[in-house]
Amino acid sequence: MLNAPRGFDPGGFLTFDLARGTIRTAGSDSPALVVPATVVAGLATAPTSGEALGVLARALGESIGTALRKGPATSGDPLGASPEAFLTHLNGLLAVHGLGRLSIETFGDVLLVRAKETPLGEPAGATFLESLAAGILGAFLGEEVRCLSVGDAGKPAVLVASAGAIDLAAGWKRTGATAEEIAARLCRETRGDGGAA
């Protein structure tokens, strides 16, 4: 229900493009975000301003992951959700917050999460996506999740894997390996056919 002050018509102020996962405000070409107040309040606890973006993204991700866990995609069992239902509902929740869309590729036990139509450019987008993905998946699964930003210029991407695999991936990232190379190598290493880990 909409309770607008007399003389103010909010109709058309926000434009949602759910297919692209974006929100625009009237008179602006800049992307907009819908952020719960509790998420913004969490910024006050960030130790430094440099960590504030990560705190914001993580809290927003946890909010989305919790809604996803309780939503129709899971029927109360997060591990019972089909990948298609999970991704459809995740992208719907991201879209109504103006956060773009995600795609997920699997490499054995390693996930490669890619962002599309993200509202933030580099380098903020990479930090934001890493913390957002950790928050979403951690809240959805009910356990700590490790992520590492591995995107190429203009193509935000995050690896989701075990702590040991993320440590290996961080080293390969420093050598200039691409997201796909890192994910494929992690897959081989965790299966035991890629040499010593």
GROMACS elastic network, one bead per residue, 0.5 to 0.9 nm:
[ bonds ]
;  ai    aj funct       b0    kb
    4     7     6  0.81580   500
    4     8     6  0.62951   500
    4     9     6  0.68956   500
    4    10     6  0.71840   500
    5     8     6  0.56194   500
    5     9     6  0.81088   500
    6     9     6  0.81602   500
    9    12     6  0.83489   500
    9    13     6  0.83989   500
   10    13     6  0.54131   500
   10    14     6  0.80407   500
   11    14     6  0.76109   500
   12    15     6  0.61997   500
   12    25     6  0.81206   500
   12    26     6  0.67811   500
   13    24     6  0.81276   500
   13    25     6  0.54236   500
   13    27     6  0.84550   500
   14    23     6  0.66010   500
   14    24     6  0.57494   500
   14    26     6  0.63101   500
   14    32     6  0.85671   500
   15    22     6  0.82766   500
   15    23     6  0.55359   500
   15    24     6  0.51879   500
   15    25     6  0.62819   500
   15    26     6  0.74994   500
   16    19     6  0.88438   500
   16    20     6  0.88686   500
   16    21     6  0.75622   500
   16    22     6  0.60681   500
   16    24     6  0.67613   500
   16    95     6  0.77696   500
   16    96     6  0.70794   500
   16    98     6  0.77509   500
   17    20     6  0.56059   500
   17    21     6  0.57866   500
   17    22     6  0.52408   500
   17    23     6  0.62033   500
   17    24     6  0.83276   500
   17    95     6  0.75421   500
   17    96     6  0.86194   500
   17    98     6  0.85536   500
   18    22     6  0.64549   500
   18    23     6  0.82026   500
   18    91     6  0.86302   500
   18    92     6  0.70644   500
   18    94     6  0.89640   500
   18    95     6  0.53557   500
   18    96     6  0.69875   500
   18    98     6  0.85327   500
   18   100     6  0.85683   500
   19    22     6  0.80345   500
   19    92     6  0.87500   500
   19    95     6  0.77970   500
   19   100     6  0.89305   500
   19   101     6  0.85231   500
   20    23     6  0.89882   500
   20    95     6  0.72808   500
   20    98     6  0.89802   500
   20   100     6  0.61433   500
   20   101     6  0.67462   500
   20   116     6  0.78985   500
   20   117     6  0.64109   500
   21    91     6  0.72567   500
   21    92     6  0.75222   500
   21    93     6  0.88289   500
   21    94     6  0.65006   500
   21    96     6  0.69408   500
   21    97     6  0.79445   500
   21    98     6  0.56427   500
   21    99     6  0.61414   500
   21   101     6  0.55384   500
   21   116     6  0.83984   500
   21   117     6  0.68551   500
   21   118     6  0.83221   500
   22    31     6  0.66111   500
   22    32     6  0.74294   500
   22    33     6  0.82117   500
   22    94     6  0.86639   500
   22    95     6  0.58625   500
   22    96     6  0.76018   500
   22    97     6  0.77828   500
   22    99     6  0.63678   500
   22   100     6  0.55112   500
   22   101     6  0.85715   500
   22   117     6  0.70724   500
   22   118     6  0.80867   500
   22   119     6  0.76845   500
   23    30     6  0.87704   500
   23    31     6  0.57536   500
   23    32     6  0.52089   500
   23    33     6  0.67004   500
   23    34     6  0.84067   500
   23    95     6  0.76849   500
   23    96     6  0.75173   500
   23    97     6  0.75097   500
   23    99     6  0.82450   500
   23   100     6  0.88140   500
   24    27     6  0.84769   500
   24    28     6  0.66772   500
   24    29     6  0.65994   500
   24    30     6  0.65398   500
   24    31     6  0.51741   500
   24    32     6  0.53618   500
   24    33     6  0.84555   500
   24    98     6  0.81848   500
   25    28     6  0.56174   500
   25    29     6  0.76179   500
   25    30     6  0.77795   500
   25    31     6  0.76024   500
   25    32     6  0.65958   500
   26    29     6  0.83729   500
   28    31     6  0.79631   500
   30   119     6  0.82679   500
   31    98     6  0.72129   500
   31    99     6  0.88921   500
   31   118     6  0.88487   500
   31   119     6  0.57078   500
   31   120     6  0.85870   500
   32    97     6  0.82357   500
   32    98     6  0.60403   500
   32    99     6  0.85071   500
   32   119     6  0.75031   500
   33    96     6  0.84391   500
   33    97     6  0.53758   500
   33    99     6  0.67159   500
   33   119     6  0.80601   500
   34    96     6  0.72638   500
   34    98     6  0.63861   500
   34    99     6  0.85551   500
   35    38     6  0.83950   500
   35    39     6  0.67132   500
   35    40     6  0.72021   500
   35    60     6  0.71169   500
   35    97     6  0.66745   500
   36    39     6  0.54470   500
   36    40     6  0.68599   500
   36    41     6  0.89494   500
   36    60     6  0.75751   500
   36    63     6  0.82862   500
   37    40     6  0.51662   500
   37    41     6  0.61526   500
   37    42     6  0.86982   500
   38    42     6  0.63309   500
   38    59     6  0.83158   500
   38    60     6  0.88727   500
   39    42     6  0.51797   500
   39    43     6  0.71797   500
   39    55     6  0.84272   500
   39    56     6  0.60460   500
   39    57     6  0.83554   500
   39    58     6  0.87344   500
   39    59     6  0.54494   500
   39    60     6  0.58448   500
   39    63     6  0.80773   500
   40    43     6  0.54986   500
   40    44     6  0.78464   500
   40    56     6  0.65410   500
   40    59     6  0.85109   500
   40    60     6  0.87314   500
   41    44     6  0.58466   500
   41    45     6  0.79956   500
   41    56     6  0.88734   500
   42    45     6  0.56308   500
   42    46     6  0.72663   500
   42    52     6  0.86645   500
   42    55     6  0.69860   500
   42    56     6  0.68211   500
   42    59     6  0.72915   500
   43    46     6  0.52982   500
   43    47     6  0.89415   500
   43    49     6  0.86609   500
   43    51     6  0.88138   500
   43    52     6  0.55969   500
   43    53     6  0.80041   500
   43    55     6  0.62671   500
   43    56     6  0.60994   500
   44    47     6  0.82857   500
   44    52     6  0.81921   500
   45    48     6  0.87316   500
   45    52     6  0.83372   500
   45    55     6  0.83460   500
   46    49     6  0.68173   500
   46    50     6  0.84733   500
   46    51     6  0.60120   500
   46    52     6  0.52454   500
   46    53     6  0.87979   500
   46    54     6  0.87443   500
   46    55     6  0.64299   500
   46    56     6  0.88464   500
   47    50     6  0.84174   500
   47    51     6  0.67961   500
   47    52     6  0.77351   500
   48    51     6  0.54290   500
   48    52     6  0.65810   500
   49    52     6  0.50095   500
   49    53     6  0.77612   500
   50    53     6  0.68810   500
   50    54     6  0.81555   500
   51    54     6  0.53849   500
   51    55     6  0.62870   500
   51    56     6  0.87224   500
   52    55     6  0.50196   500
   52    56     6  0.60678   500
   52    57     6  0.85574   500
   53    56     6  0.50620   500
   53    57     6  0.60732   500
   53    58     6  0.84693   500
   53   124     6  0.77799   500
   53   127     6  0.74389   500
   53   128     6  0.63866   500
   53   131     6  0.85525   500
   54    57     6  0.51189   500
   54    58     6  0.59396   500
   54    59     6  0.84600   500
   54   127     6  0.63602   500
   54   128     6  0.58478   500
   54   129     6  0.87680   500
   54   130     6  0.80985   500
   54   131     6  0.54659   500
   54   132     6  0.78034   500
   55    58     6  0.52124   500
   55    59     6  0.61098   500
   55    60     6  0.84898   500
   55   128     6  0.89250   500
   55   131     6  0.75093   500
   56    59     6  0.53208   500
   56    60     6  0.60831   500
   56    61     6  0.84760   500
   56   128     6  0.81425   500
   56   131     6  0.83397   500
   56   132     6  0.83302   500
   57    60     6  0.50882   500
   57    61     6  0.59424   500
   57    62     6  0.85311   500
   57   127     6  0.84172   500
   57   128     6  0.54211   500
   57   129     6  0.73390   500
   57   130     6  0.82817   500
   57   131     6  0.53785   500
   57   133     6  0.84129   500
   57   134     6  0.89973   500
   57   135     6  0.75150   500
   58    62     6  0.61251   500
   58    63     6  0.86318   500
   58   128     6  0.79863   500
   58   129     6  0.89368   500
   58   130     6  0.84102   500
   58   133     6  0.75909   500
   58   134     6  0.66356   500
   58   136     6  0.76449   500
   59    62     6  0.50290   500
   59    63     6  0.62362   500
   59    64     6  0.86866   500
   59   131     6  0.84834   500
   59   132     6  0.76282   500
   59   135     6  0.64453   500
   59   136     6  0.87287   500
   60    63     6  0.50671   500
   60    64     6  0.62829   500
   60    65     6  0.85363   500
   60   132     6  0.66877   500
   60   135     6  0.72069   500
   60   136     6  0.79293   500
   61    64     6  0.50738   500
   61    65     6  0.58906   500
   61    66     6  0.84262   500
   61   131     6  0.74348   500
   61   133     6  0.63958   500
   61   134     6  0.71407   500
   61   137     6  0.78542   500
   61   138     6  0.85708   500
   61   139     6  0.78252   500
   62    66     6  0.59585   500
   62    67     6  0.85019   500
   62   132     6  0.77364   500
   62   133     6  0.88510   500
   62   134     6  0.81139   500
   62   137     6  0.78172   500
   62   138     6  0.70972   500
   62   139     6  0.51647   500
   62   140     6  0.78392   500
   63    66     6  0.52914   500
   63    67     6  0.63396   500
   63    68     6  0.86495   500
   63   135     6  0.78935   500
   63   136     6  0.73719   500
   63   139     6  0.77300   500
   64    67     6  0.51279   500
   64    68     6  0.60644   500
   64    69     6  0.85705   500
   64    90     6  0.77834   500
   64    93     6  0.66732   500
   64    94     6  0.76113   500
   64   135     6  0.81378   500
   64   136     6  0.59258   500
   64   139     6  0.81146   500
   64   140     6  0.84130   500
   65    69     6  0.60276   500
   65    70     6  0.86317   500
   65    90     6  0.80881   500
   65   135     6  0.68173   500
   65   137     6  0.61583   500
   65   138     6  0.72835   500
   65   141     6  0.82728   500
   66    69     6  0.50348   500
   66    70     6  0.63070   500
   66    71     6  0.84616   500
   66   136     6  0.74808   500
   66   139     6  0.53802   500
   66   140     6  0.57235   500
   66   142     6  0.89023   500
   67    70     6  0.52264   500
   67    71     6  0.58701   500
   67    93     6  0.83087   500
   67   139     6  0.89132   500
   67   140     6  0.82115   500
   68    72     6  0.78180   500
   68    73     6  0.71962   500
   68    74     6  0.76750   500
   68    78     6  0.85759   500
   68    86     6  0.78111   500
   68    89     6  0.68962   500
   68    90     6  0.65634   500
   68    93     6  0.78284   500
   68   136     6  0.83881   500
   68   139     6  0.87346   500
   68   140     6  0.65375   500
   69    72     6  0.83603   500
   69    73     6  0.77695   500
   69    74     6  0.62735   500
   69    75     6  0.85453   500
   69    76     6  0.71099   500
   69    77     6  0.77405   500
   69    78     6  0.58349   500
   69   139     6  0.75360   500
   69   141     6  0.77057   500
   69   142     6  0.89982   500
   70    73     6  0.82137   500
   70    74     6  0.69765   500
   70    75     6  0.75606   500
   70    76     6  0.62592   500
   70    77     6  0.86838   500
   70    78     6  0.83737   500
   70   140     6  0.85959   500
   71    74     6  0.62083   500
   71    75     6  0.70373   500
   71    76     6  0.77297   500
   71    89     6  0.80634   500
   72    75     6  0.55285   500
   72    76     6  0.80363   500
   72    85     6  0.86051   500
   72    89     6  0.81088   500
   73    76     6  0.84875   500
   73    77     6  0.88793   500
   73    78     6  0.80494   500
   73    80     6  0.87704   500
   73    81     6  0.57622   500
   73    82     6  0.76591   500
   73    84     6  0.89841   500
   73    85     6  0.52778   500
   73    86     6  0.57280   500
   73    87     6  0.89253   500
   73    88     6  0.83550   500
   73    89     6  0.65091   500
   74    77     6  0.50888   500
   74    79     6  0.74919   500
   74    80     6  0.62124   500
   74    82     6  0.80927   500
   74    85     6  0.80658   500
   74    86     6  0.75621   500
   75    78     6  0.76416   500
   75    80     6  0.79015   500
   75    81     6  0.76372   500
   76    80     6  0.84009   500
   77    80     6  0.52044   500
   77    81     6  0.68854   500
   78    81     6  0.55913   500
   78    86     6  0.87778   500
   78   140     6  0.67185   500
   78   141     6  0.65406   500
   79    82     6  0.81962   500
   79   141     6  0.76268   500
   81    84     6  0.81844   500
   81    85     6  0.63776   500
   81    86     6  0.60211   500
   82    85     6  0.52388   500
   82    86     6  0.60767   500
   82    87     6  0.85727   500
   83    86     6  0.50779   500
   83    87     6  0.60767   500
   83    88     6  0.84769   500
   84    87     6  0.52640   500
   84    88     6  0.60072   500
   84    89     6  0.85837   500
   85    88     6  0.51214   500
   85    89     6  0.61266   500
   85    90     6  0.83448   500
   86    89     6  0.54535   500
   86    90     6  0.59434   500
   86    91     6  0.85216   500
   87    91     6  0.59227   500
   87    92     6  0.83975   500
   87   102     6  0.77785   500
   87   103     6  0.75760   500
   87   104     6  0.79830   500
   88    91     6  0.53397   500
   88    92     6  0.62262   500
   88    93     6  0.87804   500
   89    93     6  0.62113   500
   89    94     6  0.85622   500
   90    93     6  0.51920   500
   90    94     6  0.61507   500
   90    95     6  0.85224   500
   90   101     6  0.83302   500
   90   102     6  0.81363   500
   90   136     6  0.89065   500
   91    95     6  0.59083   500
   91    96     6  0.86711   500
   91    99     6  0.87860   500
   91   100     6  0.75905   500
   91   101     6  0.52968   500
   91   102     6  0.64602   500
   91   103     6  0.87504   500
   92    95     6  0.50541   500
   92    96     6  0.64156   500
   92    97     6  0.88168   500
   92   101     6  0.82154   500
   93    96     6  0.54522   500
   93    97     6  0.65997   500
   93    98     6  0.88605   500
   93    99     6  0.86627   500
   94    97     6  0.52305   500
   94    98     6  0.62541   500
   94    99     6  0.50367   500
   94   100     6  0.61077   500
   94   101     6  0.64334   500
   94   102     6  0.84267   500
   95    99     6  0.57451   500
   95   100     6  0.56339   500
   95   101     6  0.67220   500
   96    99     6  0.76774   500
   96   100     6  0.89235   500
   97   100     6  0.82426   500
   98   101     6  0.89672   500
   98   118     6  0.82722   500
   98   119     6  0.73549   500
   99   115     6  0.89957   500
   99   116     6  0.88934   500
   99   117     6  0.75529   500
   99   118     6  0.57923   500
   99   119     6  0.61825   500
   99   120     6  0.88055   500
  100   115     6  0.70257   500
  100   116     6  0.57302   500
  100   119     6  0.68546   500
  101   114     6  0.83584   500
  101   115     6  0.58831   500
  101   116     6  0.51007   500
  101   117     6  0.64150   500
  101   118     6  0.72680   500
  102   113     6  0.65320   500
  102   114     6  0.54536   500
  102   116     6  0.59661   500
  102   117     6  0.88107   500
  102   118     6  0.89951   500
  103   112     6  0.82215   500
  103   113     6  0.57511   500
  103   114     6  0.52220   500
  103   115     6  0.66565   500
  103   116     6  0.78053   500
  104   111     6  0.65576   500
  104   112     6  0.56856   500
  104   114     6  0.64032   500
  105   110     6  0.84683   500
  105   111     6  0.57558   500
  105   112     6  0.50772   500
  105   113     6  0.64833   500
  105   114     6  0.82576   500
  106   109     6  0.70393   500
  106   110     6  0.59109   500
  106   112     6  0.62871   500
  106   113     6  0.87938   500
  106   183     6  0.85480   500
  107   111     6  0.61053   500
  107   112     6  0.75179   500
  107   183     6  0.62109   500
  107   184     6  0.61756   500
  107   186     6  0.79365   500
  107   187     6  0.55185   500
  107   188     6  0.88159   500
  108   111     6  0.78493   500
  108   183     6  0.89720   500
  108   184     6  0.85534   500
  108   186     6  0.85603   500
  108   187     6  0.53628   500
  108   188     6  0.83119   500
  108   190     6  0.81506   500
  108   191     6  0.79390   500
  109   160     6  0.87255   500
  109   161     6  0.69210   500
  109   162     6  0.86229   500
  109   186     6  0.87561   500
  109   187     6  0.68313   500
  109   190     6  0.78040   500
  109   191     6  0.89167   500
  110   159     6  0.69395   500
  110   160     6  0.58788   500
  110   161     6  0.50957   500
  110   162     6  0.81489   500
  110   165     6  0.85491   500
  110   183     6  0.66208   500
  110   184     6  0.86100   500
  110   186     6  0.71606   500
  110   187     6  0.64561   500
  110   190     6  0.88869   500
  111   158     6  0.80881   500
  111   159     6  0.56773   500
  111   160     6  0.50159   500
  111   161     6  0.67001   500
  111   183     6  0.76269   500
  112   150     6  0.89582   500
  112   157     6  0.67838   500
  112   158     6  0.57788   500
  112   160     6  0.64700   500
  112   179     6  0.77339   500
  112   180     6  0.80333   500
  112   183     6  0.68700   500
  113   133     6  0.80588   500
  113   156     6  0.85188   500
  113   157     6  0.54529   500
  113   158     6  0.50982   500
  113   159     6  0.63002   500
  113   160     6  0.75872   500
  114   129     6  0.88554   500
  114   151     6  0.79443   500
  114   155     6  0.74401   500
  114   156     6  0.59700   500
  114   158     6  0.65137   500
  114   159     6  0.89546   500
  115   118     6  0.61218   500
  115   129     6  0.76167   500
  115   155     6  0.71595   500
  115   156     6  0.55263   500
  115   157     6  0.61781   500
  115   158     6  0.85877   500
  116   155     6  0.79648   500
  116   156     6  0.79254   500
  117   120     6  0.88196   500
  118   121     6  0.74884   500
  118   125     6  0.73097   500
  118   129     6  0.87770   500
  118   156     6  0.82751   500
  119   125     6  0.77207   500
  120   123     6  0.83652   500
  120   124     6  0.62773   500
  120   126     6  0.84898   500
  120   128     6  0.80159   500
  121   124     6  0.60653   500
  121   125     6  0.50312   500
  121   126     6  0.80390   500
  121   154     6  0.73448   500
  121   156     6  0.88915   500
  122   125     6  0.50101   500
  122   126     6  0.62877   500
  122   127     6  0.85596   500
  122   153     6  0.76159   500
  122   154     6  0.68466   500
  122   156     6  0.82325   500
  123   126     6  0.55996   500
  123   127     6  0.68321   500
  123   128     6  0.88145   500
  124   127     6  0.53172   500
  124   128     6  0.59942   500
  124   129     6  0.85447   500
  125   128     6  0.50154   500
  125   129     6  0.59554   500
  125   130     6  0.85192   500
  125   156     6  0.68187   500
  126   129     6  0.52321   500
  126   130     6  0.61814   500
  126   131     6  0.87165   500
  126   149     6  0.59000   500
  126   150     6  0.81097   500
  126   151     6  0.72273   500
  126   155     6  0.88990   500
  126   156     6  0.57141   500
  126   157     6  0.73323   500
  126   158     6  0.80399   500
  127   130     6  0.53171   500
  127   131     6  0.63678   500
  127   132     6  0.84818   500
  127   149     6  0.70834   500
  128   131     6  0.54117   500
  128   132     6  0.58749   500
  128   133     6  0.84998   500
  129   133     6  0.58916   500
  129   134     6  0.84179   500
  129   149     6  0.74595   500
  129   156     6  0.72709   500
  129   157     6  0.74903   500
  129   158     6  0.70737   500
  130   133     6  0.54181   500
  130   134     6  0.63048   500
  130   135     6  0.87306   500
  130   146     6  0.89909   500
  130   147     6  0.59115   500
  130   148     6  0.60337   500
  130   149     6  0.54824   500
  130   157     6  0.80251   500
  130   158     6  0.58987   500
  130   159     6  0.83499   500
  131   134     6  0.51138   500
  131   135     6  0.61359   500
  131   136     6  0.86144   500
  131   147     6  0.76419   500
  131   148     6  0.88831   500
  132   135     6  0.51492   500
  132   136     6  0.61173   500
  132   137     6  0.85998   500
  133   136     6  0.51199   500
  133   137     6  0.59911   500
  133   138     6  0.80983   500
  133   145     6  0.86413   500
  133   147     6  0.72105   500
  133   158     6  0.76659   500
  133   160     6  0.82734   500
  134   137     6  0.54768   500
  134   138     6  0.56765   500
  134   139     6  0.83328   500
  134   144     6  0.77342   500
  134   145     6  0.55372   500
  134   146     6  0.63306   500
  134   147     6  0.59600   500
  134   160     6  0.80123   500
  135   138     6  0.51792   500
  135   139     6  0.60064   500
  135   140     6  0.83338   500
  135   144     6  0.85756   500
  135   145     6  0.78848   500
  136   139     6  0.54770   500
  136   140     6  0.60177   500
  136   141     6  0.85663   500
  137   141     6  0.58947   500
  137   142     6  0.80311   500
  137   143     6  0.82210   500
  137   144     6  0.82564   500
  137   145     6  0.65760   500
  138   141     6  0.53455   500
  138   142     6  0.55546   500
  138   143     6  0.51063   500
  138   144     6  0.51096   500
  138   145     6  0.51746   500
  138   146     6  0.86260   500
  139   143     6  0.68657   500
  139   144     6  0.81350   500
  139   145     6  0.89770   500
  140   143     6  0.81269   500
  141   144     6  0.82287   500
  141   145     6  0.85380   500
  145   160     6  0.71984   500
  145   161     6  0.75026   500
  145   162     6  0.76233   500
  145   163     6  0.83519   500
  146   159     6  0.82599   500
  146   160     6  0.58538   500
  146   161     6  0.59916   500
  146   162     6  0.62966   500
  146   163     6  0.60129   500
  146   166     6  0.69553   500
  147   158     6  0.62496   500
  147   159     6  0.54007   500
  147   161     6  0.66185   500
  147   162     6  0.85598   500
  147   163     6  0.85435   500
  147   166     6  0.69086   500
  148   157     6  0.84679   500
  148   158     6  0.53454   500
  148   159     6  0.51987   500
  148   160     6  0.68074   500
  148   161     6  0.85944   500
  148   166     6  0.65206   500
  148   167     6  0.89664   500
  148   169     6  0.78245   500
  148   170     6  0.72871   500
  149   156     6  0.74449   500
  149   157     6  0.58802   500
  149   159     6  0.64518   500
  149   170     6  0.88887   500
  149   179     6  0.88296   500
  150   156     6  0.73526   500
  150   157     6  0.54833   500
  150   158     6  0.54400   500
  150   159     6  0.66993   500
  150   169     6  0.85953   500
  150   170     6  0.84567   500
  150   173     6  0.67393   500
  150   177     6  0.87966   500
  150   178     6  0.72599   500
  150   179     6  0.53419   500
  150   182     6  0.82968   500
  151   154     6  0.76493   500
  151   155     6  0.54178   500
  151   158     6  0.65997   500
  151   178     6  0.75564   500
  151   179     6  0.60469   500
  152   155     6  0.51968   500
  152   156     6  0.65415   500
  152   157     6  0.75417   500
  152   178     6  0.69523   500
  152   179     6  0.72805   500
  153   156     6  0.74432   500
  157   179     6  0.72413   500
  158   179     6  0.80753   500
  159   166     6  0.76585   500
  159   169     6  0.83963   500
  159   179     6  0.78929   500
  159   182     6  0.86707   500
  159   183     6  0.71954   500
  160   165     6  0.88928   500
  160   166     6  0.76056   500
  161   164     6  0.80708   500
  161   165     6  0.59088   500
  161   166     6  0.60180   500
  161   186     6  0.88032   500
  162   165     6  0.51798   500
  162   166     6  0.61654   500
  162   167     6  0.86724   500
  163   166     6  0.51347   500
  163   167     6  0.62896   500
  163   168     6  0.88209   500
  164   167     6  0.51227   500
  164   168     6  0.64263   500
  164   169     6  0.86795   500
  164   197     6  0.88699   500
  165   168     6  0.50870   500
  165   169     6  0.60894   500
  165   170     6  0.86230   500
  165   186     6  0.65464   500
  165   189     6  0.84801   500
  165   190     6  0.77294   500
  165   197     6  0.85734   500
  166   170     6  0.60979   500
  166   171     6  0.87757   500
  166   186     6  0.87691   500
  167   170     6  0.52328   500
  167   171     6  0.67313   500
  168   171     6  0.53724   500
  168   172     6  0.65554   500
  168   173     6  0.87478   500
  168   182     6  0.89730   500
  168   186     6  0.78292   500
  168   197     6  0.77818   500
  169   172     6  0.50681   500
  169   173     6  0.59847   500
  169   174     6  0.86721   500
  169   182     6  0.61318   500
  169   183     6  0.79838   500
  169   185     6  0.86725   500
  169   186     6  0.71922   500
  170   173     6  0.50364   500
  170   174     6  0.64431   500
  171   174     6  0.52938   500
  171   175     6  0.68738   500
  172   175     6  0.51974   500
  172   176     6  0.68732   500
  172   177     6  0.58988   500
  172   178     6  0.87937   500
  172   181     6  0.89407   500
  172   182     6  0.66349   500
  173   176     6  0.53232   500
  173   177     6  0.53570   500
  173   178     6  0.73011   500
  173   179     6  0.80613   500
  173   182     6  0.72671   500
  174   177     6  0.74943   500
  177   180     6  0.81589   500
  177   181     6  0.59573   500
  177   182     6  0.62276   500
  178   181     6  0.51316   500
  178   182     6  0.61851   500
  178   183     6  0.85886   500
  179   182     6  0.52340   500
  179   183     6  0.61355   500
  179   184     6  0.85787   500
  180   183     6  0.51104   500
  180   184     6  0.59837   500
  180   185     6  0.83881   500
  181   184     6  0.52427   500
  181   185     6  0.60000   500
  181   186     6  0.84914   500
  182   185     6  0.51554   500
  182   186     6  0.60584   500
  182   187     6  0.85384   500
  183   186     6  0.51330   500
  183   187     6  0.61738   500
  183   188     6  0.87585   500
  184   187     6  0.50318   500
  184   188     6  0.63578   500
  184   189     6  0.86725   500
  185   188     6  0.50896   500
  185   189     6  0.60904   500
  185   190     6  0.85761   500
  185   194     6  0.70739   500
  186   190     6  0.59653   500
  186   191     6  0.84069   500
  186   194     6  0.82927   500
  186   197     6  0.89933   500
  187   190     6  0.53453   500
  187   191     6  0.62121   500
  187   192     6  0.86719   500
  187   193     6  0.89370   500
  187   194     6  0.83213   500
  188   191     6  0.52141   500
  188   192     6  0.62576   500
  188   193     6  0.54218   500
  188   195     6  0.81789   500
  189   192     6  0.51163   500
  189   193     6  0.60812   500
  189   195     6  0.64401   500
  189   196     6  0.71979   500
  189   197     6  0.59687   500
  190   193     6  0.78314   500
  190   194     6  0.79391   500
  190   197     6  0.77429   500
  191   194     6  0.75623   500
  192   195     6  0.67089   500
  192   196     6  0.76474   500
  192   197     6  0.81039   500
  193   196     6  0.85488   500
  194   197     6  0.79223   500
